[in-house]
Amino acid sequence: MKKSINPVSGSAEWEAICERCGLCCYEKYDYRGRIFYTATPCPHLNTQTRLCKNYANRSQIHPDCAQLTPEIVAAGILPQDCPYVRDIPAYKAPVLPDCPPFNKK
């Protein structure tokens, strides 16, 4: 079943798109307009469960945590296999490190 990016950001339907892989919770940087992921998780990410330890208050305790909106999703910060971007034509995915959990080996 295809999921669209039509739901309102922050709604239960929007949140249900997420598969809880936790990859978006790794630190990233922008270099010359290209997003690169690092192997450093957010300090609030439980790397075993792949869930935020304080999801409801994440923006207050970690101001750099960006709430996903359709605009942020379209900006190219999520991995290619993320359900938020899977069906976006010509999506330019970020560069991921070649190490777990990114290489899925």
C-alpha positions, 0 to 999 in steps of 0.5 A: 500500500502506498502512503502519501505525504498528504497527511497533516504534519504531526497528525496521527496519520502522518506519524503512522507513516514512520516505520521507526527505523531511527535513522533520521535521528542520526546527526547530519551535516550539509556540505555544499548543498548535499546532506551527509549522515554521520554515525553519531546518533542523537543522545536521546535515541535509544539505539536498541529500540530505535525510539526517542527516549523523550519523543513528546518533548524532543523539540524542547530538550534537543532544539536541533531536532527537526519535526518532519514536515512535507517541506523538510521531507522534500529537502533530502534529509531522509534515507532513500528507503524511508516511507516518507520519501519512497514515492517521491520522484527523483528524490535526492537522498543523503549520503549515508555512512557505510557502517551499521545501522546504515548498511543493514548488513 
